[in-house]
């Protein structure tokens, strides 16, 4: 399916126009919202890191008891 350069240009312009139109409909978060979300993610990551670290330590101790 070969397209002529003029047709390619028209479809490209239409695509970019549609993208621009959709981007105008986006509601972006406020600074307070995204800072709060970032802090939430960092807290959850810290908690999960701690839990996985404890789990890893317990498993390592269990393996040391099984394998001399």
Buried (B, 14 or more C-beta within 10 A) or exposed (E): EEEEEEEEEEEEEEEEEEEEEEEEEEEEEEEEEEEEEEEEEEEEEEEEEEEEEEEEEEEEEEEEEEEE
